[in-house]
Amino acid sequence: MILERLSASDLASHEQESADWKCYGTNASISFPRFGNGPENFSHFCVRLTWEDIEVIVEAMAAKGHEGAMRVQNALRLADAVKSVS
């Protein structure tokens, strides 16, 4: 995942990639330690997502035609159908 700080000035914009995922309870989080450059170095950021957040993201990406997101939706529908039969 990429965390990006948006700024009116391209000089103040910054992005950082991280794969530091953790899952706990009903949440997933990804950490972005020491986000920022030089004097713009802000302390540790973390993005937290619930399953509902992920479902919204998958739905939005599927609506835009993202094949992976559409496969996830199909797999979830198939799992629901199998669950309702058994």
N, C-alpha and C positions, 0 to 999 in steps of 0.2 A: 504494500500500500504506500502511497505517496501522500505526505502531508505538505500542503503548499500554503504559504502566507501570501495573501494578495495585497498589493500595494499600488497606489497610483503611480509610483515611480518604479521603473524596471530595476533600478539600482537597489531598491529595498525589498524586492521580491526574493523569495527563497523557497526551495523545496527540498525535502529529504525523504529518501526511501528507507523503509524498514520492513523486516520480516519477523520481528520480535513479537509473535502472537502468543497470547495466553487465553485460555478459556476457564471460566469459573462461574458456577451457578448457571444462570440463564444469560450470561454476558460473555462476549469475546472482547479482548482489548489488544491493541498494538501500541507499543511504546516508541517514542521518538526522542531519545536522550539528546541533550544539548542541541536543540533545534535552533538554527540560525547561524549567521556568520559574524565574526568579530564583535563589534559593539552591539550588534543586533542579536547576540546569542542569548536566547531565552531558555530558561530551564525546562527540563523534561516535560514533554507533552505526551498525552495518551489519548487515543480515540477509543471510545467504548461503544459497542454495538450490541443490540439485542437481536434475537432471531427475527422479530418483527421488522427491525431495520433492514436485515439481510433480505427478507422476503420482498420488501419495497424496492430494494436495489435490483434484485433479480427480475422483478416484474418490469421495472423501468428499462432495464437492459434488454429484456425479451421484447418489449414493445418497440425498441429500436432495431430489432432483428439480430441481436447477438445470439449466435448459435449455441454457445455454451449455456447461456441463461435459459434458452428455450428447452434445451435438454434437461436442465435441472427441473424446470416446471413440469415437463412430461414425466420425469422420474417420480416426482412428488405425487402427481395425479395417479400414476400407475400404482404406487405404494398405497395410496388411499383406496383405490379400487380393490386391491388385493386384501387390504385390511377389512373392507366392508363385506367381502365374500366369505372370509373365514370366521 
